[in-house]
Amino acid sequence: MVTDSLVFRFEPESDGLDGEEGTFSICSFWFVEALARAGRLDDAQLALEKMFSYANHVGLYAEQVSATGDLVGNFPQAFTHLALISAAINLDRALDS
């Protein structure tokens, strides 16, 4: 369910819905946090840096990132930004240990 550090909220091939859904930004930040908590700090840092590249010109994120890297879905998405903050704080704490 992870594609280049972007995380789908469920298996895209088996969702039973018409059309394509993008990866979920909140899930991608949760992935960063999980990597940091598991001690995979290099992977967590790389995934977070990749997520930074999907923000718009003022640093905001949408609910989803499409296969082409476009921001889609609800915008801006508050829960995504809370997950970003949590991931960054937990990674920072792990790097300081």
All heavy atoms as an XYZ file, in Angstrom:
744
protein
N       0.805     -1.194      0.000
C       0.000      0.000      0.000
C       0.852      1.265      0.000
O       0.320      2.345      0.013
C      -0.940     -0.003      1.197
C      -1.977     -1.107      1.097
S      -3.192     -1.209      2.424
C      -3.646      0.433      2.763
N       2.167      1.101     -0.025
C       3.080      2.241     -0.057
C       3.721      2.315     -1.437
O       4.243      1.328     -1.939
C       4.182      2.109      1.022
C       5.150      3.278      0.948
C       3.568      2.000      2.403
N       3.648      3.485     -2.029
C       4.261      3.736     -3.326
C       5.181      4.939     -3.198
O       4.702      6.069     -3.071
C       3.189      4.017     -4.398
O       2.301      2.915     -4.465
C       3.806      4.261     -5.754
N       6.481      4.693     -3.162
C       7.471      5.766     -3.050
C       7.150      6.690     -1.873
O       7.119      7.908     -2.010
C       7.574      6.547     -4.355
C       8.807      7.427     -4.394
O       9.837      7.043     -3.801
O       8.740      8.517     -4.992
N       6.878      6.122     -0.734
C       6.561      6.783      0.538
C       5.167      7.397      0.596
O       4.788      7.968      1.605
C       7.622      7.814      0.938
O       7.503      9.009      0.216
N       4.384      7.272     -0.457
C       2.984      7.704     -0.438
C       2.122      6.497     -0.105
O       2.338      5.413     -0.642
C       2.577      8.289     -1.788
C       3.288      9.581     -2.181
C       2.950      9.939     -3.621
C       2.923     10.712     -1.245
N       1.153      6.680      0.767
C       0.393      5.561      1.297
C      -1.083      5.656      0.908
O      -1.710      6.704      1.094
C       0.507      5.498      2.837
C      -0.249      4.310      3.398
C       1.977      5.444      3.262
N      -1.607      4.558      0.367
C      -3.038      4.460      0.084
C      -3.768      4.101      1.376
O      -3.206      3.443      2.248
C      -3.320      3.376     -0.965
C      -2.875      3.750     -2.340
C      -1.614      3.397     -2.787
C      -3.715      4.458     -3.184
C      -1.198      3.740     -4.071
C      -3.307      4.798     -4.465
C      -2.046      4.440     -4.901
N      -5.025      4.481      1.491
C      -5.770      4.118      2.702
C      -6.327      2.707      2.604
O      -6.726      2.127      3.611
C      -6.881      5.117      3.001
C      -7.976      5.191      1.984
C      -8.994      6.215      2.394
N      -9.992      6.368      1.350
C     -11.171      6.910      1.534
N     -11.498      7.365      2.720
N     -12.003      7.022      0.542
N      -6.387      2.127      1.410
C      -6.742      0.726      1.216
C      -6.207      0.294     -0.131
O      -5.773      1.118     -0.924
C      -8.250      0.470      1.318
C      -9.101      1.459      0.566
C      -9.239      1.402     -0.800
C      -9.774      2.455      1.254
C     -10.016      2.309     -1.487
C     -10.556      3.377      0.572
C     -10.675      3.304     -0.797
N      -6.209     -1.008     -0.393
C      -5.688     -1.538     -1.651
C      -6.479     -0.970     -2.824
O      -7.686     -1.190     -2.922
C      -5.779     -3.068     -1.669
C      -4.855     -3.757     -0.692
C      -3.392     -3.670     -1.077
O      -3.078     -3.449     -2.263
O      -2.563     -3.816     -0.173
N      -5.832     -0.242     -3.720
C      -6.558      0.406     -4.816
C      -7.235     -0.565     -5.788
O      -8.262     -0.246     -6.352
C      -5.497      1.236     -5.532
C      -4.201      0.911     -4.916
C      -4.427      0.087     -3.707
N      -6.682     -1.744     -5.945
C      -7.256     -2.700     -6.894
C      -8.520     -3.363     -6.362
O      -9.322     -3.890     -7.117
C      -6.249     -3.804     -7.252
C      -4.962     -3.309     -7.854
C      -3.946     -2.899     -6.788
O      -3.947     -3.458     -5.685
O      -3.162     -1.980     -7.071
N      -8.693     -3.367     -5.050
C      -9.805     -4.121     -4.478
C     -10.813     -3.255     -3.732
O     -11.544     -3.763     -2.897
C      -9.251     -5.186     -3.528
O      -8.568     -4.558     -2.466
N     -10.851     -1.956     -4.024
C     -11.760     -1.101     -3.267
C     -13.208     -1.183     -3.747
O     -14.126     -0.783     -3.042
C     -11.275      0.342     -3.247
C     -11.250      0.997     -4.621
O     -11.783      0.434     -5.584
O     -10.688      2.100     -4.727
N     -13.432     -1.680     -4.967
C     -14.784     -1.823     -5.490
C     -15.423     -0.525     -5.935
O     -16.617     -0.477     -6.246
N     -14.653      0.549     -5.986
C     -15.183      1.848     -6.379
C     -14.759      2.202     -7.792
O     -13.695      1.787     -8.255
C     -14.687      2.937     -5.416
C     -15.043      2.750     -3.943
C     -14.342      3.805     -3.098
C     -16.546      2.806     -3.742
N     -15.585      2.973     -8.468
C     -15.229      3.451     -9.805
C     -14.177      4.553     -9.695
O     -14.158      5.328     -8.748
C     -16.464      4.006    -10.516
C     -17.482      2.929    -10.837
O     -17.065      1.763    -11.001
O     -18.677      3.248    -10.916
N     -13.322      4.637    -10.698
C     -12.308      5.678    -10.737
C     -11.105      5.349     -9.876
O     -11.068      4.341     -9.176
N     -10.129      6.227     -9.961
C      -8.905      6.031     -9.189
C      -8.864      6.993     -8.024
O      -9.266      8.138     -8.132
C      -7.679      6.268    -10.076
C      -7.467      5.190    -11.108
C      -6.144      5.349    -11.830
O      -5.198      5.899    -11.241
O      -6.074      4.920    -12.982
N      -8.382      6.498     -6.924
C      -8.212      7.338     -5.751
C      -6.733      7.570     -5.552
O      -5.914      6.691     -5.814
C      -8.815      6.646     -4.532
C      -8.802      7.514     -3.304
C      -9.671      6.960     -2.207
O     -10.895      6.970     -2.349
O      -9.100      6.504     -1.210
N      -6.390      8.754     -5.071
C      -4.995      9.048     -4.805
C      -4.543      8.475     -3.482
O      -5.308      7.853     -2.744
N      -3.286      8.681     -3.188
C      -2.766      8.290     -1.884
C      -3.250      9.309     -0.860
O      -3.534     10.459     -1.201
C      -1.235      8.256     -1.907
O      -0.749      9.551     -2.274
C      -0.729      7.217     -2.880
N      -3.350      8.890      0.382
C      -3.854      9.776      1.426
C      -2.699     10.407      2.184
O      -1.858      9.716      2.762
C      -4.788      9.011      2.366
C      -6.218      9.168      1.973
C      -6.671      8.669      0.768
C      -7.103      9.853      2.779
C      -7.973      8.834      0.378
C      -8.421     10.030      2.400
C      -8.860      9.517      1.199
N      -2.682     11.717      2.184
C      -1.584     12.455      2.817
C      -1.462     12.132      4.298
O      -0.351     11.963      4.809
C      -1.780     13.957      2.607
O      -1.808     14.257      1.232
N      -2.579     12.041      5.006
C      -2.518     11.739      6.439
C      -1.862     10.377      6.669
O      -1.040     10.222      7.570
C      -3.910     11.830      7.103
C      -3.778     11.805      8.631
C      -4.838     10.734      6.614
C      -5.075     12.122      9.361
N      -2.193      9.401      5.827
C      -1.595      8.068      5.958
C      -0.096      8.119      5.697
O       0.685      7.398      6.338
C      -2.261      7.083      4.996
S      -4.003      6.777      5.343
N       0.314      8.966      4.771
C       1.738      9.087      4.465
C       2.504      9.678      5.637
O       3.621      9.249      5.943
C       1.936      9.929      3.205
O       1.306      9.298      2.105
N       1.905     10.661      6.326
C       2.560     11.210      7.516
C       2.538     10.218      8.670
O       3.485     10.155      9.452
C       1.934     12.546      7.912
C       2.318     13.672      6.984
C       1.361     14.381      6.296
C       3.649     14.021      6.792
C       1.706     15.409      5.445
C       4.020     15.049      5.937
C       3.038     15.751      5.263
N       1.474      9.433      8.779
C       1.454      8.367      9.801
C       2.566      7.360      9.523
O       3.173      6.814     10.444
C       0.104      7.669      9.819
C      -1.012      8.461     10.416
C      -0.922      9.553     11.234
C      -2.405      8.212     10.237
N      -2.173      9.992     11.571
C      -3.104      9.193     10.980
C      -3.131      7.269      9.518
C      -4.498      9.235     11.023
C      -4.509      7.315      9.561
C      -5.183      8.287     10.314
N       2.820      7.096      8.252
C       3.896      6.183      7.852
C       5.242      6.722      8.331
O       6.064      5.983      8.878
C       3.873      6.004      6.338
C       4.941      5.119      5.771
C       5.047      3.792      6.146
C       5.829      5.615      4.825
C       6.026      2.971      5.605
C       6.808      4.803      4.279
C       6.906      3.477      4.667
N       5.458      8.018      8.138
C       6.696      8.656      8.615
C       6.837      8.456     10.118
O       7.901      8.063     10.616
C       6.711     10.160      8.269
C       7.864     10.877      8.967
C       6.774     10.377      6.765
N       5.764      8.716     10.844
C       5.803      8.582     12.293
C       6.063      7.130     12.717
O       6.835      6.869     13.642
C       4.507      9.084     12.914
C       4.552      9.128     14.421
C       3.438      9.934     15.034
O       2.781     10.734     14.338
O       3.230      9.759     16.244
N       5.433      6.193     12.036
C       5.647      4.776     12.356
C       7.094      4.378     12.115
O       7.687      3.649     12.927
C       4.704      3.906     11.530
N       7.670      4.843     11.009
C       9.078      4.547     10.740
C       9.978      5.123     11.832
O      10.912      4.459     12.293
C       9.483      5.114      9.374
C       8.908      4.426      8.142
C       9.200      5.248      6.889
C       9.460      3.013      8.001
N       9.697      6.348     12.248
C      10.504      6.982     13.295
C      10.391      6.218     14.602
O      11.400      5.955     15.278
C      10.066      8.431     13.490
N       9.183      5.828     14.969
C       8.978      5.101     16.226
C       9.595      3.703     16.179
O       9.966      3.157     17.220
C       7.490      5.016     16.546
C       6.908      6.351     16.967
C       5.402      6.269     17.172
N       4.863      7.543     17.548
C       4.512      7.881     18.786
N       4.674      7.022     19.775
N       4.005      9.067     19.034
N       9.745      3.151     14.970
C      10.364      1.830     14.808
C      11.887      1.922     14.718
O      12.564      0.908     14.566
C       9.815      1.139     13.562
N      12.416      3.131     14.799
C      13.863      3.308     14.750
C      14.446      3.360     13.356
O      15.663      3.384     13.194
N      13.591      3.391     12.352
C      14.065      3.472     10.959
C      14.166      4.945     10.566
O      13.422      5.460      9.743
C      13.119      2.702     10.045
C      13.123      1.207     10.337
C      12.143      0.438      9.510
N      12.279      0.711      8.081
C      11.407      0.292      7.163
N      10.374     -0.455      7.523
N      11.578      0.587      5.890
N      15.111      5.629     11.191
C      15.185      7.083     11.103
C      15.553      7.584      9.712
O      15.021      8.593      9.256
C      16.157      7.626     12.152
C      15.820      7.245     13.598
C      16.810      7.890     14.556
C      14.392      7.624     13.940
N      16.464      6.911      9.032
C      16.818      7.337      7.672
C      15.618      7.221      6.741
O      15.355      8.129      5.936
C      17.990      6.516      7.124
C      19.303      6.839      7.811
O      19.414      7.934      8.411
O      20.221      5.998      7.748
N      14.885      6.121      6.846
C      13.685      5.935      6.022
C      12.622      6.975      6.357
O      11.961      7.510      5.474
C      13.107      4.530      6.209
C      14.020      3.443      5.684
O      14.830      3.713      4.771
O      13.927      2.307      6.193
N      12.453      7.251      7.647
C      11.463      8.241      8.073
C      11.821      9.622      7.555
O      10.958     10.359      7.051
C      11.361      8.263      9.595
N      13.087      9.970      7.650
C      13.528     11.287      7.192
C      13.341     11.423      5.678
O      12.857     12.447      5.194
C      14.985     11.513      7.580
C      15.435     12.933      7.407
C      16.765     13.189      8.105
O      17.391     12.294      8.668
N      17.193     14.430      8.074
N      13.682     10.393      4.932
C      13.510     10.422      3.487
C      12.030     10.539      3.109
O      11.665     11.336      2.242
C      14.122      9.169      2.854
C      14.005      9.057      1.331
C      14.706     10.213      0.636
C      14.555      7.726      0.855
N      11.171      9.770      3.772
C       9.739      9.828      3.485
C       9.166     11.206      3.807
O       8.339     11.737      3.050
C       9.002      8.743      4.273
N       9.618     11.814      4.902
C       9.131     13.146      5.259
C       9.605     14.181      4.237
O       8.830     15.031      3.801
C       9.603     13.529      6.661
C       9.086     14.862      7.197
C       7.564     14.884      7.259
C       9.690     15.150      8.568
N      10.849     14.080      3.825
C      11.368     15.008      2.818
C      10.612     14.870      1.499
O      10.339     15.863      0.828
C      12.868     14.799      2.627
C      13.673     15.283      3.815
C      15.148     14.926      3.746
O      15.587     14.321      2.738
O      15.868     15.239      4.706
N      10.261     13.639      1.130
C       9.471     13.439     -0.089
C       8.104     14.069      0.059
O       7.578     14.681     -0.877
C       9.351     11.957     -0.417
C      10.614     11.358     -0.975
C      10.413      9.906     -1.329
C      11.683      9.310     -1.895
N      11.496      7.898     -2.269
N       7.488     13.923      1.241
C       6.175     14.530      1.461
C       6.249     16.051      1.365
O       5.315     16.688      0.880
C       5.597     14.105      2.817
C       4.960     12.744      2.810
S       3.655     12.545      1.558
C       2.421     13.695      2.151
N       7.345     16.639      1.816
C       7.487     18.089      1.698
C       7.353     18.545      0.250
O       6.854     19.633     -0.026
C       8.836     18.560      2.256
C       8.963     18.489      3.752
C      10.210     18.361      4.336
C       7.858     18.548      4.584
C      10.349     18.305      5.713
C       7.983     18.490      5.964
C       9.236     18.377      6.523
N       7.768     17.712     -0.682
C       7.724     18.095     -2.098
C       6.297     18.121     -2.653
O       6.072     18.640     -3.743
C       8.608     17.162     -2.930
O       8.016     15.875     -3.030
N       5.319     17.577     -1.916
C       3.933     17.562     -2.379
C       3.109     18.719     -1.839
O       1.935     18.852     -2.189
C       3.260     16.229     -2.028
C       3.840     15.080     -2.804
C       4.679     14.159     -2.204
C       3.573     14.935     -4.170
C       5.225     13.116     -2.920
C       4.124     13.889     -4.893
C       4.945     12.987     -4.256
O       5.488     11.960     -4.981
N       3.682     19.552     -1.013
C       2.966     20.729     -0.519
C       2.832     21.746     -1.647
O       3.639     21.765     -2.581
C       3.715     21.349      0.653
N       1.825     22.597     -1.536
C       1.710     23.640     -2.548
C       2.706     24.769     -2.244
O       3.530     24.654     -1.330
C       0.263     24.141     -2.674
C      -0.182     25.048     -1.541
O       0.541     25.284     -0.576
N      -1.388     25.550     -1.646
N       2.617     25.863     -2.976
C       3.597     26.937     -2.866
C       3.605     27.646     -1.505
O       4.560     28.345     -1.185
C       3.380     27.962     -3.994
C       2.075     28.681     -3.907
N       0.871     28.078     -4.196
C       1.785     29.939     -3.535
C      -0.108     28.935     -4.015
N       0.420     30.073     -3.614
N       2.568     27.473     -0.698
C       2.560     28.053      0.651
C       2.617     26.983      1.734
O       2.348     27.232      2.905
C       1.359     29.005      0.874
C       1.477     30.248      0.020
C       0.046     28.295      0.624
N       2.952     25.742      1.352
C       3.172     24.673      2.306
C       1.940     23.934      2.767
O       1.975     23.248      3.782
N       0.837     24.040      2.032
C      -0.398     23.364      2.417
C      -0.570     22.057      1.655
O      -0.093     21.912      0.522
C      -1.609     24.271      2.164
C      -1.652     25.551      2.991
C      -2.851     26.395      2.578
C      -1.676     25.253      4.478
N      -1.285     21.131      2.286
C      -1.530     19.807      1.717
C      -3.019     19.576      1.514
O      -3.846     20.051      2.290
C      -1.006     18.705      2.645
C       0.487     18.680      2.746
C       1.137     19.454      3.695
C       1.247     17.911      1.892
C       2.506     19.446      3.786
C       2.618     17.888      1.973
C       3.251     18.666      2.925
O       4.618     18.665      3.014
N      -3.325     18.810      0.485
C      -4.694     18.350      0.254
C      -4.865     16.990      0.913
O      -3.917     16.384      1.410
C      -4.976     18.246     -1.246
N      -6.087     16.506      0.859
C      -6.409     15.205      1.423
C      -5.652     14.084      0.719
O      -5.220     13.129      1.352
C      -7.912     14.991      1.278
C      -8.434     13.706      1.819
C      -9.943     13.609      1.665
O     -10.494     14.122      0.666
O     -10.553     13.004      2.543
N      -5.487     14.211     -0.604
C      -4.871     13.155     -1.400
C      -3.806     13.722     -2.335
O      -3.845     14.893     -2.696
C      -5.917     12.454     -2.257
C      -7.028     11.790     -1.490
C      -8.060     11.196     -2.435
O      -7.710     10.558     -3.425
N      -9.327     11.402     -2.129
N      -2.905     12.830     -2.736
C      -1.934     13.117     -3.787
C      -2.222     12.118     -4.900
O      -2.232     10.909     -4.670
C      -0.485     12.970     -3.288
C       0.503     13.184     -4.422
C      -0.209     13.930     -2.139
N      -2.461     12.626     -6.112
C      -2.786     11.742     -7.236
C      -1.535     11.036     -7.746
O      -0.410     11.365     -7.352
C      -3.421     12.548     -8.375
O      -2.433     13.321     -9.028
N      -1.736     10.117     -8.670
C      -0.617      9.381     -9.271
C       0.344     10.309    -10.009
O       1.520      9.997    -10.166
C      -1.153      8.308    -10.219
N      -0.159     11.476    -10.445
C       0.686     12.446    -11.150
C       1.292     13.480    -10.201
O       1.978     14.391    -10.634
C      -0.120     13.174    -12.238
O      -1.226     13.846    -11.618
C      -0.620     12.207    -13.293
N       1.022     13.336     -8.897
C       1.577     14.267     -7.918
C       0.717     15.483     -7.654
O       1.118     16.378     -6.905
N      -0.480     15.528     -8.251
C      -1.382     16.656     -8.026
C      -2.080     16.516     -6.679
O      -2.350     15.418     -6.212
C      -2.444     16.724     -9.129
C      -1.860     17.024    -10.489
O      -0.891     17.807    -10.559
O      -2.365     16.465    -11.480
N      -2.387     17.648     -6.069
C      -3.145     17.667     -4.829
C      -4.625     17.579     -5.176
O      -5.131     18.397     -5.940
C      -2.849     18.942     -4.043
C      -1.391     19.132     -3.624
C      -1.205     20.484     -2.942
C      -0.950     18.017     -2.706
N      -5.319     16.576     -4.616
C      -6.737     16.372     -4.911
C      -7.499     16.120     -3.608
O      -6.911     15.839     -2.571
C      -6.960     15.205     -5.902
C      -6.374     15.529     -7.270
C      -6.351     13.919     -5.381
N      -8.804     16.197     -3.698
C      -9.632     15.995     -2.517
C      -9.789     17.288     -1.743
O      -9.555     18.383     -2.254
N     -10.197     17.159     -0.495
C     -10.406     18.336      0.351
C      -9.112     19.118      0.490
O      -8.048     18.546      0.705
C     -10.906     17.913      1.732
C     -12.265     17.271      1.670
O     -13.129     17.699      0.917
N     -12.462     16.229      2.460
N      -9.231     20.439      0.389
C      -8.044     21.288      0.438
C      -8.376     22.622      1.080
O      -9.363     23.244      0.695
C      -7.499     21.523     -0.976
C      -6.260     22.352     -0.962
C      -5.032     21.749     -0.784
C      -6.317     23.721     -1.099
C      -3.876     22.507     -0.750
C      -5.172     24.485     -1.065
C      -3.947     23.873     -0.891
N      -7.554     23.107      2.010
C      -6.518     22.354      2.705
C      -7.145     21.386      3.696
O      -8.276     21.587      4.114
C      -5.715     23.439      3.417
C      -6.670     24.561      3.625
C      -7.647     24.492      2.485
N      -6.398     20.389      4.069
C      -6.907     19.331      4.945
C      -6.255     19.461      6.316
O      -5.065     19.197      6.483
C      -6.610     17.968      4.328
C      -7.058     16.772      5.124
C      -8.534     16.759      5.450
O      -8.905     17.242      6.491
N      -9.351     16.219      4.570
N      -7.043     19.865      7.311
C      -6.509     20.119      8.660
C      -5.902     18.871      9.282
O      -4.817     18.938      9.883
C      -7.601     20.678      9.558
N      -6.578     17.714      9.168
C      -6.057     16.496      9.788
C      -4.696     16.115      9.219
O      -3.836     15.603      9.929
C      -7.040     15.337      9.625
C      -8.294     15.515     10.426
C      -9.526     15.404      9.811
C      -8.259     15.795     11.778
C     -10.697     15.565     10.542
C      -9.410     15.960     12.524
C     -10.633     15.845     11.900
N      -4.502     16.364      7.942
C      -3.205     16.081      7.317
C      -2.116     16.925      7.960
O      -1.014     16.442      8.235
C      -3.280     16.346      5.801
O      -4.198     15.428      5.226
C      -1.928     16.192      5.140
N      -2.421     18.183      8.222
C      -1.425     19.067      8.810
C      -1.118     18.682     10.259
O       0.026     18.809     10.711
C      -1.874     20.525      8.676
C      -1.901     20.960      7.248
N      -3.006     20.785      6.451
C      -0.934     21.486      6.463
C      -2.725     21.216      5.231
N      -1.472     21.645      5.213
N      -2.110     18.192     10.976
C      -1.853     17.684     12.331
C      -0.931     16.464     12.284
O      -0.033     16.315     13.119
C      -3.163     17.326     13.025
C      -4.053     18.504     13.413
C      -5.388     18.008     13.943
C      -3.360     19.397     14.427
N      -1.151     15.582     11.296
C      -0.290     14.410     11.139
C       1.130     14.822     10.764
O       2.104     14.204     11.218
C      -0.875     13.457     10.098
N       1.274     15.861      9.947
C       2.595     16.386      9.592
C       3.323     16.849     10.848
O       4.491     16.502     11.067
C       2.459     17.542      8.600
C       3.647     18.498      8.476
C       4.886     17.785      7.983
C       3.292     19.657      7.569
N       2.644     17.619     11.680
C       3.258     18.128     12.907
C       3.682     16.974     13.810
O       4.807     16.956     14.323
C       2.289     19.084     13.629
C       2.087     20.350     12.792
C       2.793     19.418     15.038
C       0.895     21.191     13.225
N       2.807     16.006     13.997
C       3.115     14.862     14.849
C       4.296     14.063     14.314
O       5.193     13.671     15.068
C       1.878     13.964     14.980
O       2.134     12.897     15.844
N       4.313     13.821     13.011
C       5.416     13.075     12.402
C       6.737     13.819     12.573
O       7.754     13.215     12.930
C       5.135     12.818     10.930
N       6.716     15.119     12.333
C       7.942     15.911     12.443
C       8.459     15.944     13.880
O       9.664     15.801     14.126
C       7.695     17.329     11.926
N       7.558     16.113     14.837
C       7.977     16.149     16.251
C       8.564     14.799     16.665
O       9.618     14.745     17.306
C       6.792     16.536     17.155
C       6.470     18.026     16.980
C       7.064     16.207     18.610
C       5.195     18.479     17.670
N       7.895     13.712     16.302
C       8.386     12.393     16.696
C       9.694     12.039     16.017
O      10.576     11.438     16.637
C       7.317     11.334     16.439
C       6.296     11.323     17.532
O       6.557     10.858     18.627
N       5.117     11.869     17.262
N       9.858     12.413     14.772
C      11.129     12.174     14.094
C      12.226     13.003     14.725
O      13.337     12.505     14.974
C      11.014     12.464     12.593
C      12.297     12.322     11.782
C      12.885     10.916     11.924
C      12.024     12.647     10.320
N      11.944     14.257     15.029
C      12.929     15.127     15.660
C      13.376     14.571     17.007
O      14.567     14.533     17.313
C      12.361     16.537     15.824
C      13.373     17.495     16.389
O      14.426     17.707     15.750
O      13.125     18.051     17.488
N      12.420     14.103     17.803
C      12.747     13.520     19.107
C      13.635     12.278     18.926
O      14.587     12.072     19.679
C      11.487     13.126     19.847
C      10.764     14.279     20.465
C       9.538     13.806     21.214
N       8.786     14.946     21.704
C       7.494     14.924     21.964
N       6.801     13.815     21.773
N       6.891     16.001     22.406
N      13.289     11.448     17.956
C      14.071     10.225     17.723
C      15.484     10.551     17.248
O      16.441      9.884     17.636
C      13.358      9.342     16.702
N      15.615     11.589     16.426
C      16.945     11.978     15.946
C      17.802     12.573     17.060
O      19.024     12.453     17.039
C      16.823     12.979     14.791
C      16.302     12.394     13.477
C      15.976     13.525     12.492
C      17.305     11.429     12.880
N      17.155     13.210     18.041
C      17.896     13.802     19.168
C      18.324     12.769     20.195
O      19.169     13.046     21.034
C      17.037     14.867     19.867
C      16.973     16.162     19.066
O      17.812     16.364     18.169
O      16.061     16.976     19.332
N      17.736     11.573     20.144
C      18.057     10.549     21.158
C      19.422      9.963     20.957
O      19.995      9.889     19.968
C      17.029      9.413     21.086
O      15.758      9.923     21.385
